[in-house]
Amino acid sequence: MRKHSIVRRLAAGFAVAFVLAGSVADGELPGFSGVVEASRRFEDRIEVKWNSARYATSVAIWRGTNEVFSRARLVATVAVTSGTGGWSDGMWADTTAVVKSAPYFTPFYYWVEVKNAEGSTIDPNEYDYGWRSPGLPEPSPILTVHPGGSMTGIELSWKKSNYAVTYDVRRSLTNGTGERSIGTVSGTSTNLTFTDTSTAPGVEYLYRIVAENPAGVCHGSLARSWRGVYLSLPADISLSSGAQYHTVSVAANTSWTATKESGASWLTLTSSSGTNTGSFGFRVTKNTTASSRTARLTVQAAGGTEHPVSRTINVTQAAVTLAAPTGVQASDGTYTDRIRVSWNASGGATSYVVCRSDSSSGSMTTAGISTSTSFDDTGADVVAGKTYWYWVAAQSGTAESPLSASDTGWKKEGGTPSAWSVYRFYSKKYQGHFFTIDEGEKQKLVDTNPNWQYECVAYRAFKAQASGTKALHRFYSKKYRGHFYTTDEDEKNDLIANNPNWDYEGVGYYVYPGSASGRVPVYRFWSKKYKHHFYTTDEKEKNDLIATNPNWSYEKIAFYALPPDGKSSKAAGNAAGKAGGGAAAAVAVTTSDGSDGAAVADGDETTGWSPETADASWVVLSFAEALEVADVEVAGENLPEGTRILLSEDADGWTEEVPGVARYVWVAFPAAEEVPVVREIRVAEE
């Protein structure tokens, strides 16, 4: 007799056997040693079959919904006829409404009870089950894939297959090997889905859906798909010119590797790989060039060879930016063998180029290059006592800063120093004069300070102490807005010690304390009204002030100097009478805008000055008596071509013939876009 363990083994489709013990003669209970089978393949019935029943006259069919016999019901009794030796087989089809109305694959359990006149035999542990079945699932599932559509998995979808109970999702490599089940989907929905999250991003796989029911399986066709690769990098990176370390954030759903383009030796990766979200780092060296530089970084995601994904970003490092050096100072006569130039350091600079010129706007030459913040200009072309302008530019690699502000300096003369021009300025605003031997200071006033107007060279003095000279000390009063000069050491010391209104500025230059051949006295005046001192070498200017202007008090001969250009006298530009209230002048100056000036005629040259010629179109010099004029020179800015020089003895008839005799000299300017500015008119006599 087959037991229940055998029933379970045969449940996949084989019959369940019931064996009734014994082989008896008439008058004994029937026996059963054959097989019972409940069908699972018919759509409209369940067939129950048996065989090897002995001495049975009928068979009772019991049916239940599970394997518990006590809950089964008698559903049919079938008469049987014994064959040879009393053995018989039989079949009964269960077409009852209960079975036919049950869904396909609903199991029903069956027991067979054999009977004769002596009684019946049945074993509750011997049974088989069956169901109605429509057959295999159909049609074959058609798989729809969404390649790369998801970063978290591979999405599959398909329509339901009729009569399918479950769907086996199977996957293999693209070469068809290694197919295996990766999941089961149950359901009767029209549209079914499955997401495979166990894949590597970017790697292709083959999928098929196998529809299943208890009757069997139906294989769908293959479809190729892959999981999307997600890889995200930040925007391009901009860095300053300095050496630095930087990190780059990476967001991904797979492992990745970073590389840099070849040739970017200034950038070094310090880390280059990671998995999913992470970062890598790099270092850059200082950019010492005048141009920015860019390197491309590439991050490659691990996505197989079928669908590689990479992203790139650009790393741009700015060019070095150097500020112009500040605090440039050139030595003034400190050394006999050099001019020392010093400055403040510029951040990022590795060297400095020092430029030199003999004027504030002249062509520059490179005096030298220094890696510190000072430079000694020992060039053979540097003339002792001559003033030079210096500029400094910072350098780093090929980068260079703008030029610094300039400063002037000069080299002290060895042996007998040379005499240098002392320049005279007048300020209508401050009602005072200013004297300087420093060409740089002179040029700065001319170029940048409209409150001061250059007049002329007043006299000559020494930048370095020559034999027989004394220091001329220079003071400035912020209160009185004027300068004071003295060679008197006691006077100097007294001002420093007792008068807070005067600030000592140092030695202006060197002059003679006494008279000698070739020297001219420099007269000193003081105005209590204007709180200024005035200095002049002009004897007539001195006498006119004393005779006609009570605002000025003559003090003394302050010192002695050399006349300009080696001559005994040179006419000064603006007389002290102008500053102090209109002393008489030997030469009257009239301009077309009505401003008045004055000049002094002395010796063989006369200089006329126009204090304000911003709107002038002509300037007339009126002399006290007629002169034999040899030449007329006009100096200034914006002097247009076609400027006419006219001479007249009586201010009535005019001639352009020079040389000639004239008491009046008329300088006439044609119309021009820029207003002419007259600095000096020089009239030379025969």
NORFENPE-V649330 format. One record per residue. N is the residue number from 0. OMEGA is omega in degrees with one decimal (none if undefined). Layout:
# NORFENPE-V649330
n & omega
N & OMEGA
N & OMEGA
This chain:
# NORFENPE-V649330
n & omega
0 & 177.6
1 & -177.1
2 & -175.0
3 & 177.7
4 & 177.2
5 & 178.1
6 & 179.2
7 & 180.0
8 & -176.9
9 & -174.2
10 & -178.6
11 & 177.6
12 & 179.1
13 & -179.0
14 & 173.9
15 & -175.1
16 & 170.4
17 & 177.9
18 & 178.2
19 & -173.1
20 & 169.5
21 & 173.3
22 & -166.8
23 & 175.9
24 & 177.5
25 & -179.4
26 & 178.0
27 & 177.9
28 & 178.1
29 & 178.1
30 & -177.4
31 & -179.4
32 & -177.1
33 & -172.8
34 & 172.0
35 & -179.8
36 & 173.4
37 & -172.6
38 & 179.8
39 & -174.3
40 & -177.3
41 & -177.0
42 & -172.0
43 & -175.6
44 & 169.0
45 & -179.9
46 & 177.5
47 & -176.9
48 & 174.4
49 & 175.2
50 & 177.7
51 & 170.3
52 & -175.3
53 & 179.1
54 & 178.9
55 & 175.9
56 & 177.1
57 & 179.1
58 & 176.0
59 & -178.4
60 & 177.2
61 & -177.9
62 & 175.8
63 & -179.9
64 & 173.5
65 & -173.4
66 & 179.5
67 & -174.0
68 & -176.2
69 & 179.8
70 & -178.8
71 & 178.7
72 & 174.1
73 & -177.2
74 & -179.3
75 & 171.1
76 & -174.4
77 & 176.2
78 & -179.9
79 & 177.0
80 & -178.7
81 & 178.1
82 & -178.4
83 & 178.6
84 & 177.7
85 & -179.1
86 & 179.1
87 & 174.4
88 & 177.6
89 & 179.4
90 & 175.1
91 & 179.9
92 & 179.4
93 & 178.4
94 & -178.6
95 & -179.2
96 & -180.0
97 & -178.6
98 & -174.2
99 & 179.6
100 & 179.7
101 & 177.3
102 & 174.6
103 & 175.9
104 & 171.6
105 & -175.0
106 & 170.9
107 & -176.2
108 & -174.0
109 & 172.3
110 & 179.1
111 & 176.7
112 & 179.0
113 & -174.3
114 & 164.7
115 & -174.6
116 & -176.4
117 & -178.9
118 & -178.0
119 & 178.9
120 & 175.9
121 & 176.7
122 & -177.8
123 & -178.6
124 & 179.2
125 & -176.4
126 & 170.7
127 & 179.3
128 & -179.7
129 & 179.2
130 & 172.1
131 & -178.1
132 & 175.8
133 & -177.1
134 & -178.4
135 & 175.5
136 & 177.1
137 & -4.0
138 & 176.6
139 & -179.3
140 & 176.4
141 & -173.3
142 & 172.7
143 & -178.4
144 & -179.6
145 & -173.3
146 & 174.1
147 & -174.6
148 & -178.5
149 & 178.1
150 & -176.3
151 & -179.9
152 & 177.5
153 & -176.0
154 & 177.9
155 & 175.3
156 & 179.3
157 & 175.2
158 & -178.1
159 & 175.5
160 & -179.0
161 & 176.6
162 & 176.6
163 & 177.3
164 & 177.6
165 & 178.2
166 & 178.5
167 & 178.5
168 & -174.8
169 & -176.6
170 & 174.9
171 & 174.7
172 & -174.9
173 & 176.2
174 & 175.4
175 & -177.5
176 & 172.0
177 & 180.0
178 & 179.6
179 & 177.7
180 & 179.5
181 & 178.3
182 & 179.8
183 & 178.2
184 & 175.9
185 & 176.2
186 & -179.2
187 & 179.3
188 & 179.0
189 & -179.3
190 & -178.3
191 & -177.4
192 & 175.5
193 & 177.0
194 & 179.0
195 & -178.6
196 & -176.8
197 & -177.2
198 & 172.9
199 & -179.3
200 & 174.4
201 & -179.3
202 & -177.7
203 & 177.2
204 & 172.8
205 & -179.2
206 & 168.7
207 & 176.9
208 & 177.9
209 & 177.9
210 & -174.8
211 & 163.5
212 & -176.8
213 & 179.5
214 & -178.8
215 & -175.2
216 & 175.3
217 & -175.8
218 & 174.8
219 & -179.6
220 & -179.5
221 & 174.5
222 & -177.0
223 & 178.7
224 & 177.9
225 & 178.1
226 & -179.5
227 & 177.0
228 & 177.6
229 & 179.2
230 & -177.1
231 & 177.6
232 & 176.4
233 & 177.5
234 & 178.3
235 & -172.9
236 & 175.5
237 & -177.1
238 & 173.8
239 & -173.6
240 & -175.1
241 & 173.4
242 & -175.7
243 & 177.6
244 & -177.8
245 & 175.9
246 & 179.3
247 & 178.7
248 & 179.5
249 & 172.4
250 & -176.2
251 & 174.3
252 & 178.8
253 & 176.9
254 & -175.0
255 & 179.8
256 & 179.7
257 & 175.4
258 & 175.7
259 & 178.6
260 & -179.1
261 & 176.9
262 & -179.2
263 & -176.2
264 & -179.5
265 & 179.8
266 & -179.3
267 & 175.4
268 & 176.9
269 & 171.9
270 & -171.0
271 & -178.4
272 & 179.5
273 & 179.0
274 & -178.5
275 & -177.8
276 & -178.7
277 & 179.9
278 & 171.3
279 & -175.0
280 & 174.8
281 & 176.1
282 & 174.1
283 & 175.6
284 & 178.8
285 & 176.1
286 & -179.2
287 & -178.4
288 & 179.7
289 & -179.4
290 & 174.2
291 & 179.7
292 & -173.8
293 & 174.4
294 & 179.5
295 & 174.7
296 & -179.5
297 & 174.8
298 & -178.3
299 & 177.1
300 & 177.6
301 & -177.3
302 & -177.6
303 & -179.6
304 & -176.1
305 & -173.8
306 & 179.3
307 & 178.5
308 & 177.6
309 & 176.4
310 & 178.5
311 & 170.5
312 & 178.1
313 & 174.0
314 & -178.7
315 & 177.5
316 & -176.0
317 & 173.5
318 & 178.6
319 & 178.5
320 & -177.2
321 & 175.7
322 & 176.8
323 & 178.0
324 & 177.5
325 & 174.5
326 & -179.9
327 & 177.9
328 & 175.8
329 & -175.7
330 & -180.0
331 & 176.0
332 & 179.9
333 & -174.3
334 & 177.3
335 & -175.7
336 & -176.7
337 & 167.2
338 & -178.7
339 & 178.9
340 & 179.0
341 & -176.3
342 & 175.1
343 & -178.2
344 & 173.0
345 & -179.6
346 & 178.2
347 & -177.8
348 & 175.2
349 & 177.3
350 & -178.5
351 & 175.5
352 & -177.3
353 & -178.9
354 & -176.5
355 & 174.6
356 & 178.5
357 & 172.7
358 & -176.5
359 & -177.8
360 & -178.9
361 & 178.8
362 & -177.1
363 & 169.9
364 & 176.8
365 & 179.4
366 & 179.4
367 & 179.7
368 & -178.3
369 & 174.3
370 & 175.4
371 & -179.4
372 & 173.4
373 & -179.6
374 & 176.2
375 & 179.0
376 & 179.9
377 & -176.6
378 & -179.0
379 & -179.2
380 & 177.7
381 & -177.3
382 & 179.6
383 & 178.0
384 & -178.8
385 & -179.5
386 & 177.5
387 & 176.1
388 & -179.2
389 & 173.0
390 & 179.3
391 & 174.7
392 & 177.6
393 & 179.7
394 & 171.5
395 & -173.9
396 & 178.3
397 & -179.5
398 & 179.9
399 & -179.5
400 & 169.2
401 & 177.7
402 & 175.6
403 & 167.8
404 & -175.4
405 & 168.6
406 & -178.9
407 & 176.2
408 & 178.3
409 & -178.5
410 & 179.9
411 & -179.3
412 & 171.8
413 & -176.5
414 & -177.7
415 & -179.8
416 & 175.7
417 & 175.5
418 & -176.9
419 & -177.4
420 & 171.3
421 & -172.4
422 & -176.8
423 & 178.7
424 & 175.2
425 & 176.4
426 & 175.4
427 & -179.1
428 & -176.1
429 & 178.2
430 & -179.4
431 & 179.3
432 & 178.3
433 & -178.8
434 & 177.8
435 & 174.3
436 & -176.3
437 & -179.1
438 & 178.2
439 & 178.1
440 & 178.0
441 & -176.1
442 & 179.3
443 & 177.3
444 & -179.8
445 & -173.3
446 & -167.1
447 & -173.4
448 & -178.4
449 & 178.8
450 & -178.8
451 & 179.4
452 & 179.6
453 & -179.8
454 & -173.6
455 & 168.9
456 & -176.4
457 & 179.8
458 & 177.3
459 & 179.9
460 & -172.6
461 & 175.1
462 & 176.1
463 & -175.3
464 & 175.9
465 & -179.6
466 & 177.0
467 & -178.6
468 & 175.6
469 & 178.0
470 & 172.8
471 & -175.3
472 & -174.5
473 & 177.3
474 & 174.8
475 & 177.8
476 & 176.6
477 & -179.4
478 & -176.2
479 & 179.1
480 & -180.0
481 & 179.7
482 & 176.7
483 & -177.1
484 & 178.6
485 & 173.0
486 & -175.3
487 & -178.3
488 & 179.3
489 & 179.0
490 & 177.9
491 & -176.9
492 & 179.8
493 & 177.6
494 & -179.2
495 & -174.3
496 & -166.4
497 & -175.3
498 & -177.2
499 & 179.4
500 & -176.7
501 & 177.5
502 & -179.8
503 & -178.6
504 & 178.8
505 & 178.9
506 & 178.2
507 & 176.2
508 & -175.1
509 & -177.1
510 & 179.5
511 & 176.8
512 & -176.3
513 & -175.7
514 & 174.4
515 & -179.4
516 & 178.6
517 & -179.9
518 & 175.9
519 & 177.4
520 & 174.6
521 & -175.0
522 & -177.9
523 & 176.5
524 & 175.1
525 & 176.9
526 & 177.0
527 & -179.1
528 & -174.6
529 & 179.0
530 & 179.8
531 & 168.4
532 & 176.8
533 & -177.6
534 & 178.4
535 & 173.9
536 & -173.9
537 & -177.0
538 & -177.9
539 & 177.5
540 & 177.3
541 & -176.0
542 & 178.6
543 & 178.3
544 & -179.3
545 & -173.0
546 & -167.6
547 & -172.8
548 & -178.5
549 & 179.1
550 & -177.6
551 & 179.0
552 & 178.3
553 & -179.2
554 & -176.0
555 & 167.2
556 & -176.3
557 & -178.6
558 & 178.6
559 & -179.8
560 & 176.1
561 & 179.8
562 & 177.4
563 & 173.5
564 & 176.2
565 & -179.1
566 & -176.7
567 & 179.7
568 & 173.7
569 & -175.4
570 & 178.2
571 & -179.0
572 & -175.9
573 & -178.2
574 & 176.8
575 & 178.6
576 & 177.6
577 & -179.2
578 & -173.7
579 & 172.1
580 & 165.1
581 & 172.2
582 & 178.9
583 & -179.5
584 & -178.9
585 & -179.6
586 & 176.2
587 & -179.2
588 & 177.5
589 & 178.6
590 & -177.4
591 & 177.8
592 & 172.8
593 & 179.2
594 & -178.7
595 & 174.3
596 & 178.5
597 & 176.0
598 & -177.8
599 & 175.6
600 & -177.9
601 & 178.1
602 & -173.8
603 & 180.0
604 & 174.7
605 & 178.4
606 & 176.0
607 & -176.9
608 & 176.5
609 & -172.6
610 & -178.6
611 & -178.4
612 & -176.2
613 & -179.7
614 & -174.7
615 & 170.2
616 & 173.8
617 & 177.3
618 & 178.9
619 & 172.3
620 & 178.9
621 & -179.1
622 & 179.8
623 & 178.5
624 & -178.1
625 & 179.6
626 & 170.1
627 & -173.7
628 & 178.2
629 & -176.5
630 & 175.5
631 & 177.9
632 & 178.8
633 & 178.8
634 & 178.6
635 & -179.4
636 & 177.0
637 & 179.3
638 & -173.6
639 & 172.5
640 & -179.4
641 & 175.8
642 & -175.2
643 & 173.8
644 & -178.6
645 & -179.8
646 & 177.4
647 & 176.2
648 & -172.9
649 & -178.2
650 & 179.5
651 & 176.2
652 & -174.6
653 & 178.6
654 & 176.8
655 & -179.7
656 & 177.3
657 & 9.7
658 & 178.6
659 & 179.4
660 & -177.3
661 & 169.3
662 & -179.9
663 & 175.2
664 & -176.2
665 & 175.5
666 & -175.5
667 & -178.2
668 & 174.8
669 & 177.9
670 & -178.5
671 & -179.7
672 & -178.9
673 & -178.5
674 & 178.7
675 & 176.7
676 & -177.1
677 & 176.6
678 & -174.9
679 & 170.7
680 & -176.9
681 & 178.4
682 & 179.8
683 & 179.5
684 & 175.0
685 & none
